[in-house]
Amino acid sequence: MSTEKITVLLNWAANPYHIPLYLAQKLGYFADEGISVALLEPSDPSDVTEIIGSGKIDLGCKAMIHTIAAKARGFPVTSIGTLLDEPFTGVVYIKSQGKITEDFSSLKGKKIGYVGEFGKIIIDELTSHHGMTPSDYTAVRVGMNVADAIKRGTIDAGVGLENIQQVDLEHWSEANGRPASDVGMLRIDELADLGCCCFCSVLYIGNDDFIRANPEKVRSFLKAVRKATDLVRTEPDRAWDLYVEIKPVLGDALNRAMFERSLPYFSKTLENVQRDWTKVTNYSKRLGVVDNTFVQNMTNEYLPEVSKDDIRKQMLVESALAKAAAPGAVPVLATADVVSR
């Protein structure tokens, strides 16, 4: 049985950075564009691109490097926009445990957790640049439970995002009488000399057949999501309160902190950035994920046009965020709220 609903599969269990999608649904932005959307969560984040590529799901979210790899493996998926721009990604660890330092070679003999296969591929490749081999550390696949595995001592460190797993560990450290600064991160972009963390930019992706057959639906989807993203960036307090109404399980201090840490990463325009795609395509070649014949699977064709009012709002948001970052400034959320007045 078919459905007229657009199905959207998240890259992870619903977390603070998925807020634009849920707000677009709650506030009727999808309905305003004449579309009905079903938001779905994966049981295994590693299956997302394969499921979307199979045509069983229409659209979804996935990191750039996974989106590139999906096409290389024959799954017909294309990025239609960007949710999060360049969140810092790396190997997170607890400094006071004394097992791992800022020297990558300290991973030798340690148990390192990763979410899906690309976490291991990336760490394996990095060992060749730091006098090690993949056999010098033990890779442990822990799925979505990197932070929990570190807390339990199952792993010594793990691949995670600065705005999710690192925040989780910082809160845990503070709850146990240690400062948040006890959590360290070996940033992959720095270790690999990439010049950006764009390989983990979170994208909006779609099944190629669905995109070709439904260009107006895709445009409507992105227009609604863009409107919700603008709300998140200009009225973050209100946006978060609305999100917690939808997802009460996220209504605690930890998830609020993850949301605040995610705010700077929300894409202003949803644009696929060509510079980033070029860097990640080249990195994927270096990792052996794609070959030299690879053609980038992204488009900005369906993005909503940016109006003068949009530009004005973006400038106000950037000004507010800059002021909030100054010494002695009020919190970012309170400052950014002035844009909506």
Secondary structure as a PSIPRED ss2 file (coil, helix, strand):
# PSIPRED VFORMAT (PSIPRED V4.0)

   1 M C   1.000  0.000  0.000
   2 S C   1.000  0.000  0.000
   3 T C   1.000  0.000  0.000
   4 E C   1.000  0.000  0.000
   5 K C   1.000  0.000  0.000
   6 I E   0.000  0.000  1.000
   7 T E   0.000  0.000  1.000
   8 V E   0.000  0.000  1.000
   9 L E   0.000  0.000  1.000
  10 L C   1.000  0.000  0.000
  11 N C   1.000  0.000  0.000
  12 W C   1.000  0.000  0.000
  13 A C   1.000  0.000  0.000
  14 A C   1.000  0.000  0.000
  15 N C   1.000  0.000  0.000
  16 P H   0.000  1.000  0.000
  17 Y H   0.000  1.000  0.000
  18 H H   0.000  1.000  0.000
  19 I H   0.000  1.000  0.000
  20 P H   0.000  1.000  0.000
  21 L H   0.000  1.000  0.000
  22 Y H   0.000  1.000  0.000
  23 L H   0.000  1.000  0.000
  24 A H   0.000  1.000  0.000
  25 Q H   0.000  1.000  0.000
  26 K H   0.000  1.000  0.000
  27 L C   1.000  0.000  0.000
  28 G C   1.000  0.000  0.000
  29 Y H   0.000  1.000  0.000
  30 F H   0.000  1.000  0.000
  31 A H   0.000  1.000  0.000
  32 D H   0.000  1.000  0.000
  33 E C   1.000  0.000  0.000
  34 G C   1.000  0.000  0.000
  35 I C   1.000  0.000  0.000
  36 S C   1.000  0.000  0.000
  37 V E   0.000  0.000  1.000
  38 A E   0.000  0.000  1.000
  39 L E   0.000  0.000  1.000
  40 L E   0.000  0.000  1.000
  41 E C   1.000  0.000  0.000
  42 P C   1.000  0.000  0.000
  43 S C   1.000  0.000  0.000
  44 D C   1.000  0.000  0.000
  45 P H   0.000  1.000  0.000
  46 S H   0.000  1.000  0.000
  47 D H   0.000  1.000  0.000
  48 V H   0.000  1.000  0.000
  49 T H   0.000  1.000  0.000
  50 E H   0.000  1.000  0.000
  51 I H   0.000  1.000  0.000
  52 I H   0.000  1.000  0.000
  53 G H   0.000  1.000  0.000
  54 S H   0.000  1.000  0.000
  55 G C   1.000  0.000  0.000
  56 K C   1.000  0.000  0.000
  57 I C   1.000  0.000  0.000
  58 D C   1.000  0.000  0.000
  59 L E   0.000  0.000  1.000
  60 G E   0.000  0.000  1.000
  61 C E   0.000  0.000  1.000
  62 K E   0.000  0.000  1.000
  63 A E   0.000  0.000  1.000
  64 M H   0.000  1.000  0.000
  65 I H   0.000  1.000  0.000
  66 H H   0.000  1.000  0.000
  67 T H   0.000  1.000  0.000
  68 I H   0.000  1.000  0.000
  69 A H   0.000  1.000  0.000
  70 A H   0.000  1.000  0.000
  71 K H   0.000  1.000  0.000
  72 A H   0.000  1.000  0.000
  73 R C   1.000  0.000  0.000
  74 G C   1.000  0.000  0.000
  75 F C   1.000  0.000  0.000
  76 P C   1.000  0.000  0.000
  77 V E   0.000  0.000  1.000
  78 T E   0.000  0.000  1.000
  79 S E   0.000  0.000  1.000
  80 I E   0.000  0.000  1.000
  81 G E   0.000  0.000  1.000
  82 T E   0.000  0.000  1.000
  83 L E   0.000  0.000  1.000
  84 L E   0.000  0.000  1.000
  85 D C   1.000  0.000  0.000
  86 E C   1.000  0.000  0.000
  87 P C   1.000  0.000  0.000
  88 F C   1.000  0.000  0.000
  89 T E   0.000  0.000  1.000
  90 G E   0.000  0.000  1.000
  91 V E   0.000  0.000  1.000
  92 V E   0.000  0.000  1.000
  93 Y E   0.000  0.000  1.000
  94 I E   0.000  0.000  1.000
  95 K H   0.000  1.000  0.000
  96 S H   0.000  1.000  0.000
  97 Q H   0.000  1.000  0.000
  98 G C   1.000  0.000  0.000
  99 K C   1.000  0.000  0.000
 100 I C   1.000  0.000  0.000
 101 T C   1.000  0.000  0.000
 102 E C   1.000  0.000  0.000
 103 D C   1.000  0.000  0.000
 104 F H   0.000  1.000  0.000
 105 S H   0.000  1.000  0.000
 106 S H   0.000  1.000  0.000
 107 L H   0.000  1.000  0.000
 108 K C   1.000  0.000  0.000
 109 G C   1.000  0.000  0.000
 110 K C   1.000  0.000  0.000
 111 K E   0.000  0.000  1.000
 112 I E   0.000  0.000  1.000
 113 G E   0.000  0.000  1.000
 114 Y E   0.000  0.000  1.000
 115 V C   1.000  0.000  0.000
 116 G C   1.000  0.000  0.000
 117 E H   0.000  1.000  0.000
 118 F H   0.000  1.000  0.000
 119 G H   0.000  1.000  0.000
 120 K H   0.000  1.000  0.000
 121 I H   0.000  1.000  0.000
 122 I H   0.000  1.000  0.000
 123 I H   0.000  1.000  0.000
 124 D H   0.000  1.000  0.000
 125 E H   0.000  1.000  0.000
 126 L H   0.000  1.000  0.000
 127 T H   0.000  1.000  0.000
 128 S C   1.000  0.000  0.000
 129 H C   1.000  0.000  0.000
 130 H C   1.000  0.000  0.000
 131 G C   1.000  0.000  0.000
 132 M C   1.000  0.000  0.000
 133 T C   1.000  0.000  0.000
 134 P H   0.000  1.000  0.000
 135 S H   0.000  1.000  0.000
 136 D H   0.000  1.000  0.000
 137 Y C   1.000  0.000  0.000
 138 T E   0.000  0.000  1.000
 139 A E   0.000  0.000  1.000
 140 V E   0.000  0.000  1.000
 141 R E   0.000  0.000  1.000
 142 V C   1.000  0.000  0.000
 143 G C   1.000  0.000  0.000
 144 M C   1.000  0.000  0.000
 145 N C   1.000  0.000  0.000
 146 V H   0.000  1.000  0.000
 147 A H   0.000  1.000  0.000
 148 D H   0.000  1.000  0.000
 149 A H   0.000  1.000  0.000
 150 I H   0.000  1.000  0.000
 151 K H   0.000  1.000  0.000
 152 R H   0.000  1.000  0.000
 153 G C   1.000  0.000  0.000
 154 T C   1.000  0.000  0.000
 155 I C   1.000  0.000  0.000
 156 D C   1.000  0.000  0.000
 157 A E   0.000  0.000  1.000
 158 G E   0.000  0.000  1.000
 159 V E   0.000  0.000  1.000
 160 G E   0.000  0.000  1.000
 161 L E   0.000  0.000  1.000
 162 E C   1.000  0.000  0.000
 163 N C   1.000  0.000  0.000
 164 I C   1.000  0.000  0.000
 165 Q H   0.000  1.000  0.000
 166 Q H   0.000  1.000  0.000
 167 V H   0.000  1.000  0.000
 168 D H   0.000  1.000  0.000
 169 L H   0.000  1.000  0.000
 170 E H   0.000  1.000  0.000
 171 H H   0.000  1.000  0.000
 172 W H   0.000  1.000  0.000
 173 S H   0.000  1.000  0.000
 174 E H   0.000  1.000  0.000
 175 A H   0.000  1.000  0.000
 176 N C   1.000  0.000  0.000
 177 G C   1.000  0.000  0.000
 178 R C   1.000  0.000  0.000
 179 P C   1.000  0.000  0.000
 180 A H   0.000  1.000  0.000
 181 S H   0.000  1.000  0.000
 182 D H   0.000  1.000  0.000
 183 V E   0.000  0.000  1.000
 184 G E   0.000  0.000  1.000
 185 M E   0.000  0.000  1.000
 186 L E   0.000  0.000  1.000
 187 R E   0.000  0.000  1.000
 188 I H   0.000  1.000  0.000
 189 D H   0.000  1.000  0.000
 190 E H   0.000  1.000  0.000
 191 L H   0.000  1.000  0.000
 192 A C   1.000  0.000  0.000
 193 D C   1.000  0.000  0.000
 194 L C   1.000  0.000  0.000
 195 G C   1.000  0.000  0.000
 196 C C   1.000  0.000  0.000
 197 C C   1.000  0.000  0.000
 198 C H   0.000  1.000  0.000
 199 F H   0.000  1.000  0.000
 200 C H   0.000  1.000  0.000
 201 S C   1.000  0.000  0.000
 202 V E   0.000  0.000  1.000
 203 L E   0.000  0.000  1.000
 204 Y E   0.000  0.000  1.000
 205 I E   0.000  0.000  1.000
 206 G E   0.000  0.000  1.000
 207 N E   0.000  0.000  1.000
 208 D H   0.000  1.000  0.000
 209 D H   0.000  1.000  0.000
 210 F H   0.000  1.000  0.000
 211 I H   0.000  1.000  0.000
 212 R H   0.000  1.000  0.000
 213 A H   0.000  1.000  0.000
 214 N C   1.000  0.000  0.000
 215 P H   0.000  1.000  0.000
 216 E H   0.000  1.000  0.000
 217 K H   0.000  1.000  0.000
 218 V H   0.000  1.000  0.000
 219 R H   0.000  1.000  0.000
 220 S H   0.000  1.000  0.000
 221 F H   0.000  1.000  0.000
 222 L H   0.000  1.000  0.000
 223 K H   0.000  1.000  0.000
 224 A H   0.000  1.000  0.000
 225 V H   0.000  1.000  0.000
 226 R H   0.000  1.000  0.000
 227 K H   0.000  1.000  0.000
 228 A H   0.000  1.000  0.000
 229 T H   0.000  1.000  0.000
 230 D H   0.000  1.000  0.000
 231 L H   0.000  1.000  0.000
 232 V H   0.000  1.000  0.000
 233 R H   0.000  1.000  0.000
 234 T H   0.000  1.000  0.000
 235 E C   1.000  0.000  0.000
 236 P H   0.000  1.000  0.000
 237 D H   0.000  1.000  0.000
 238 R H   0.000  1.000  0.000
 239 A H   0.000  1.000  0.000
 240 W H   0.000  1.000  0.000
 241 D H   0.000  1.000  0.000
 242 L H   0.000  1.000  0.000
 243 Y H   0.000  1.000  0.000
 244 V H   0.000  1.000  0.000
 245 E H   0.000  1.000  0.000
 246 I H   0.000  1.000  0.000
 247 K C   1.000  0.000  0.000
 248 P H   0.000  1.000  0.000
 249 V H   0.000  1.000  0.000
 250 L H   0.000  1.000  0.000
 251 G C   1.000  0.000  0.000
 252 D C   1.000  0.000  0.000
 253 A H   0.000  1.000  0.000
 254 L H   0.000  1.000  0.000
 255 N H   0.000  1.000  0.000
 256 R H   0.000  1.000  0.000
 257 A H   0.000  1.000  0.000
 258 M H   0.000  1.000  0.000
 259 F H   0.000  1.000  0.000
 260 E H   0.000  1.000  0.000
 261 R H   0.000  1.000  0.000
 262 S H   0.000  1.000  0.000
 263 L H   0.000  1.000  0.000
 264 P H   0.000  1.000  0.000
 265 Y H   0.000  1.000  0.000
 266 F E   0.000  0.000  1.000
 267 S C   1.000  0.000  0.000
 268 K C   1.000  0.000  0.000
 269 T C   1.000  0.000  0.000
 270 L C   1.000  0.000  0.000
 271 E C   1.000  0.000  0.000
 272 N C   1.000  0.000  0.000
 273 V C   1.000  0.000  0.000
 274 Q H   0.000  1.000  0.000
 275 R H   0.000  1.000  0.000
 276 D H   0.000  1.000  0.000
 277 W H   0.000  1.000  0.000
 278 T H   0.000  1.000  0.000
 279 K H   0.000  1.000  0.000
 280 V H   0.000  1.000  0.000
 281 T H   0.000  1.000  0.000
 282 N H   0.000  1.000  0.000
 283 Y H   0.000  1.000  0.000
 284 S H   0.000  1.000  0.000
 285 K H   0.000  1.000  0.000
 286 R H   0.000  1.000  0.000
 287 L H   0.000  1.000  0.000
 288 G C   1.000  0.000  0.000
 289 V C   1.000  0.000  0.000
 290 V C   1.000  0.000  0.000
 291 D C   1.000  0.000  0.000
 292 N C   1.000  0.000  0.000
 293 T C   1.000  0.000  0.000
 294 F C   1.000  0.000  0.000
 295 V C   1.000  0.000  0.000
 296 Q C   1.000  0.000  0.000
 297 N C   1.000  0.000  0.000
 298 M E   0.000  0.000  1.000
 299 T C   1.000  0.000  0.000
 300 N C   1.000  0.000  0.000
 301 E C   1.000  0.000  0.000
 302 Y C   1.000  0.000  0.000
 303 L C   1.000  0.000  0.000
 304 P C   1.000  0.000  0.000
 305 E C   1.000  0.000  0.000
 306 V C   1.000  0.000  0.000
 307 S C   1.000  0.000  0.000
 308 K H   0.000  1.000  0.000
 309 D H   0.000  1.000  0.000
 310 D H   0.000  1.000  0.000
 311 I H   0.000  1.000  0.000
 312 R H   0.000  1.000  0.000
 313 K H   0.000  1.000  0.000
 314 Q H   0.000  1.000  0.000
 315 M H   0.000  1.000  0.000
 316 L H   0.000  1.000  0.000
 317 V H   0.000  1.000  0.000
 318 E H   0.000  1.000  0.000
 319 S H   0.000  1.000  0.000
 320 A H   0.000  1.000  0.000
 321 L H   0.000  1.000  0.000
 322 A H   0.000  1.000  0.000
 323 K H   0.000  1.000  0.000
 324 A H   0.000  1.000  0.000
 325 A C   1.000  0.000  0.000
 326 A C   1.000  0.000  0.000
 327 P C   1.000  0.000  0.000
 328 G C   1.000  0.000  0.000
 329 A C   1.000  0.000  0.000
 330 V C   1.000  0.000  0.000
 331 P C   1.000  0.000  0.000
 332 V H   0.000  1.000  0.000
 333 L H   0.000  1.000  0.000
 334 A H   0.000  1.000  0.000
 335 T H   0.000  1.000  0.000
 336 A H   0.000  1.000  0.000
 337 D H   0.000  1.000  0.000
 338 V H   0.000  1.000  0.000
 339 V H   0.000  1.000  0.000
 340 S H   0.000  1.000  0.000
 341 R C   1.000  0.000  0.000
